[in-house]
């Protein structure tokens, strides 16, 4: 049957490399941002979040950077592992509204 | 870690038929959500639900869609008369307080295919 391509930006890295995934968000009123990881056949899984009063936040092997001036968000993954292979989505929300607006997603492929 | 569970994992239906997608949110959560993801596209918000009523809904959530919490554990999404364009992965999510800086827990999704 016909197959439909995902048409996602793809980042291919070697195991052990550092990965940087970028996201441009849309709403200048957004003040809370989250990165989600989505493995094949699974729902989005929370990775890390950041509020608009911060420009950097670190987790375990992950760092999120926020540049409000240009409405840009990035996710840095240190020492990328094959298990990090997934689609990564940024999401944004506005205070007072609990709904999330998701970005398009980037597929990360990690080769051993 | 507690999980949001969704059934069925796959649902195939004929255009015009009604479908009900089922979700069991995490037990102490009070806010419930449905999102959907058409193949290759963004995850899109459909509806949020709190205290037995809809809190917010998107323009996608038209009169063909409804949500219900029929008992203390299940949260359902009904599509009355399915259309081809309803084919998507439907994700249920839940949260404790529904605050903007609170983590949402997503289920693994139901893949709906409308033929």
Interface residues (C-beta under 8 A of the other chain):
Chain A: X4 X5 X6 X7 X8 X31 X32 X34 X36 X41 X42 X43 X44 X45 X46 X49 X51 X89 X91 X93 X94 X95 X96 X97 X98 X99 X100 X101 X102 X103 X104 X105
Chain B: X4 X31 X33 X35 X39 X40 X41 X42 X43 X44 X45 X48 X55 X56 X58 X91 X93 X95 X98 X99 X100 X101 X102 X103 X104 X105 X106 X107 X108 X109
